[in-house]
Amino acid sequence: MNKKDTKETIEFDGFAIDPMGRRLFRNGSPVPLRAKAFDLLVYMISKCGEVVKKDEILESVWDGAFVEEANIAVQIAAIRR
């Protein structure tokens, strides 16, 4: 991933994500993304190039709340769409 970090925006492959404003753009157009999918995307970007375990994702993105591992797959599918 070729990412360019600026003060507030992360850019990669035609996308721009503003974590503080909770906005995602593709080629300048807004991309709707639900809250947990957005949180997961920001987390995965922050771990670019690293192997991340499911437990780490659940703890970081879901903040220790009890959720099934299948939620990760559902949110990744939403991000990919």
C-alpha positions as a Markdown table, in Angstrom:
| # | Residue | x | y | z |
|---|---|---|---|---|
| 1 | Met | 0.0 | 0.0 | 0.0 |
| 2 | Asn | 1.4 | 3.3 | -1.0 |
| 3 | Lys | 0.1 | 5.6 | 1.8 |
| 4 | Lys | 0.8 | 9.2 | 2.4 |
| 5 | Asp | 0.3 | 10.4 | 5.9 |
| 6 | Thr | -0.6 | 14.1 | 6.4 |
| 7 | Lys | -1.6 | 15.8 | 9.6 |
| 8 | Glu | -5.2 | 14.5 | 9.4 |
| 9 | Thr | -5.7 | 12.6 | 6.2 |
| 10 | Ile | -4.2 | 9.2 | 5.1 |
| 11 | Glu | -4.2 | 8.7 | 1.3 |
| 12 | Phe | -3.8 | 5.3 | -0.5 |
| 13 | Asp | -4.7 | 3.9 | -3.9 |
| 14 | Gly | -7.3 | 6.6 | -4.8 |
| 15 | Phe | -8.7 | 6.7 | -1.3 |
| 16 | Ala | -8.4 | 9.4 | 1.4 |
| 17 | Ile | -9.5 | 8.8 | 5.0 |
| 18 | Asp | -9.9 | 11.4 | 7.6 |
| 19 | Pro | -9.9 | 9.5 | 10.9 |
| 20 | Met | -10.7 | 12.6 | 13.0 |
| 21 | Gly | -13.7 | 13.6 | 10.8 |
| 22 | Arg | -14.7 | 9.9 | 10.3 |
| 23 | Arg | -14.9 | 10.4 | 6.6 |
| 24 | Leu | -13.7 | 8.2 | 3.7 |
| 25 | Phe | -13.3 | 9.3 | 0.1 |
| 26 | Arg | -12.6 | 7.5 | -3.2 |
| 27 | Asn | -11.3 | 9.7 | -5.9 |
| 28 | Gly | -12.8 | 12.7 | -4.1 |
| 29 | Ser | -16.3 | 11.3 | -3.7 |
| 30 | Pro | -17.5 | 10.3 | -0.2 |
| 31 | Val | -17.8 | 6.6 | 0.5 |
| 32 | Pro | -20.5 | 5.6 | 3.1 |
| 33 | Leu | -19.2 | 3.3 | 5.7 |
| 34 | Arg | -20.8 | 2.2 | 9.0 |
| 35 | Ala | -19.1 | 3.0 | 12.3 |
| 36 | Lys | -17.5 | -0.3 | 13.0 |
| 37 | Ala | -16.3 | -0.8 | 9.5 |
| 38 | Phe | -14.7 | 2.6 | 9.6 |
| 39 | Asp | -13.1 | 1.9 | 12.9 |
| 40 | Leu | -11.7 | -1.4 | 11.6 |
| 41 | Leu | -10.4 | 0.3 | 8.5 |
| 42 | Val | -8.6 | 2.9 | 10.5 |
| 43 | Tyr | -7.2 | 0.2 | 12.8 |
| 44 | Met | -6.0 | -1.9 | 9.9 |
| 45 | Ile | -4.3 | 1.1 | 8.2 |
| 46 | Ser | -2.5 | 1.8 | 11.5 |
| 47 | Lys | -1.2 | -1.7 | 11.4 |
| 48 | Cys | -0.1 | -1.6 | 7.8 |
| 49 | Gly | 2.5 | -4.3 | 7.1 |
| 50 | Glu | 1.9 | -6.1 | 10.4 |
| 51 | Val | 0.2 | -9.4 | 11.1 |
| 52 | Val | -2.7 | -8.8 | 13.4 |
| 53 | Lys | -4.5 | -11.5 | 15.4 |
| 54 | Lys | -8.3 | -11.7 | 15.6 |
| 55 | Asp | -8.1 | -11.2 | 19.4 |
| 56 | Glu | -6.1 | -7.9 | 18.9 |
| 57 | Ile | -8.7 | -6.6 | 16.4 |
| 58 | Leu | -11.6 | -7.5 | 18.7 |
| 59 | Glu | -9.9 | -5.9 | 21.7 |
| 60 | Ser | -9.0 | -2.7 | 19.8 |
| 61 | Val | -12.0 | -2.1 | 17.6 |
| 62 | Trp | -14.7 | -3.5 | 19.8 |
| 63 | Asp | -13.1 | -2.3 | 23.0 |
| 64 | Gly | -13.4 | -5.5 | 24.9 |
| 65 | Ala | -17.2 | -5.9 | 24.2 |
| 66 | Phe | -18.4 | -9.4 | 23.7 |
| 67 | Val | -18.9 | -10.0 | 19.9 |
| 68 | Glu | -18.5 | -13.0 | 17.7 |
| 69 | Glu | -15.4 | -13.4 | 15.5 |
| 70 | Ala | -17.8 | -13.4 | 12.5 |
| 71 | Asn | -18.2 | -9.7 | 13.0 |
| 72 | Ile | -14.7 | -9.2 | 11.7 |
| 73 | Ala | -15.5 | -10.9 | 8.4 |
| 74 | Val | -18.8 | -9.0 | 8.1 |
| 75 | Gln | -17.0 | -5.6 | 8.6 |
| 76 | Ile | -14.1 | -6.6 | 6.2 |
| 77 | Ala | -16.7 | -7.5 | 3.6 |
| 78 | Ala | -18.3 | -4.0 | 4.0 |
| 79 | Ile | -15.0 | -2.3 | 3.6 |
| 80 | Arg | -14.2 | -4.3 | 0.5 |
| 81 | Arg | -17.5 | -3.3 | -1.1 |
